[in-house]
Amino acid sequence: MEIIRIPRVMQDTSKGHILRGRTIGFVPTMGALHEGHLRLVRRARQENDVTVVSIFVNPTQFGPSEDFKQYPRDIEGDTAKLFKEEADILFMPDAPLIYPEGFSTYVEVEKISERLCGAFRPGHFKGVATVVTKLLNIVKPTKAYFGQKDFQQTIVIKQLVKDLDMDADIVVCPTLREQDGLAMSSRNAYLDIRQREAATVIYKCLIEASDLIKSGIIDANYIKGVMQDGLLKEPAVSGLDYAGVYDPVTLSELSEIKGDTLLAVAVKIGDTRLIDNMLVIPVRKYE
Ligand code: AMP
């Protein structure tokens, strides 16, 4: 596995592969890799000639009071995991090479960036959209792989790729979960044993809401109430940013379920902010 730290070198390497007619699969990550990340890497390997994984903890997507400094980092462990997965290239740039002095261009995706996490993490999606645009321009992938766990992020990225005429295919992969349903996340490492146990409430509340929809309930406010009550009943839940029923295209809140529906949750357990979501396709057909 080749390790590249300099964006220009990554760019030239990708150009070389493209000139030879090879497809490039790209998995951008912030490291502290878990099985959820590795699934994306495996999928990229299956579908492309060359697999590139990036590890970059992007400072511009963290707010001033967020966990940029504490964010788990495990370069040695990550390198070993990617080597074992037979990734071809690990792209690991230092922040000053991505944001050199004088950097002054940002990408903002309007409307969908302002909803859900965007309302609680001002500037977060501007940071995400900017770094993903840069990474796609550097790596020049045929296909780029993202997890549904960060559903809002996937639609922000699809929108920017469309609006800016970029030509990577964006592939969204299912959320990988622990046996008890908790979505795998690098931030799960922050949880102590008691909090880790309590965190299963998130998946339970998504399943409960999904079952209600599948049983034919169309009152989205009722379902939102059930979700919020379930979450707030858990004493380890120290804050509720949002939990409810949303249109998966616009991310606006639904009052009535008419078709495909996004259930989305962001809660704090202790100081750890966890998000999860579920796309539900109602069994009944609505007019
Ligand atoms: P992160 O390192 O958290 O920025 O995640 C890098 C990529 O892995 C993003 O596209 C995430 O959505 C994806 N990802 C993170 N956790 C999971 C998971 N449990 N299942 C599937 N994909 C995931």
Residues whose N, C-alpha, C, O or C-beta is under 5 A from the ligand:
A	BS01	AMP	P28 T29 M30 G31 G36 H37 Y145 F146 G147 Q148 K149 D150 C173 P174 T175 L176 A183 M184 S185
